[in-house]
Amino acid sequence: MTNMSRRNALGTIAVGAAAVAVPLDAGAQTPIPSATVPAFAGSHAPKPLSFDATKLTGLSEKLIRSHWENNYQGSVKALNMVEGRLSAAMADKDLPPVIYGDLKREELHRTGSVILHELYFEQFGGDGVAKGTIREALAKSHGNFEAWEAEFRRTAMALAGGSGWCILAWNQYTKSLHNYWAWDHTNGPVAGTPLLVLDMYEHAFAIDYGAAAAKYVEAFMHNIDWAVVDARYKAAARG
């Protein structure tokens, strides 16, 4: 079993098995719910685009539709499947920890992908002009707003040619704003609440720009709805 490939391992777990008590040791048992619990409900549904994909500046409808339909919705479907298999795995007392670990890693990866993509699409549809409390806060945290923007773009380009996300976040622990470098969907900053997220995977820009990532970043900045980012900041700072 330990030599089984990750894909095959995930495929061996039956969905919807009845849950039973799983022995932890000779003298103790942990009761397992008889029905699917909320943590593994597998009921995530794609969120529709909140903007007109034909009216973005420098980003084509074809690119946006492909990204939303294939990459984002693919992660929603995968997350539902993984949660279903985790639900079934609760009843499998013989499942090796290494295989359960594969499921938990995939759960983390797909959860991050779904959330970051929803934040990404939600912030489109604006004119790219920063305003409000968030602009003032970024000017204070980085010396001036232009310095923050230059650092955000630089962080994004550090991921060009690879994969990942550039994330402006409010760190709840340090009570400060930072641009974070995230290699994949699991690298969210500790105690960080995402405010502005930039997808730097090639699927986010290759249809329009090929390998010209800098042109994509430029187009992205022109389409930000800063009212959305400002609302996220205010909510995070209050929290």
Secondary structure as UniProt FT lines:
FT   TURN            2..3
FT   HELIX           6..11
FT   TURN            15..16
FT   STRAND          22..25
FT   TURN            26..27
FT   STRAND          28..30
FT   HELIX           38..40
FT   TURN            53..54
FT   HELIX           61..66
FT   HELIX           67..72
FT   HELIX           73..89
FT   TURN            90..91
FT   TURN            93..94
FT   HELIX           97..122
FT   HELIX           133..142
FT   HELIX           145..157
FT   TURN            158..161
FT   STRAND          165..171
FT   TURN            172..175
FT   STRAND          176..182
FT   TURN            185..186
FT   TURN            190..191
FT   STRAND          192..199
FT   HELIX           202..204
FT   HELIX           206..209
FT   TURN            210..211
FT   HELIX           213..222
FT   HELIX           226..238
//
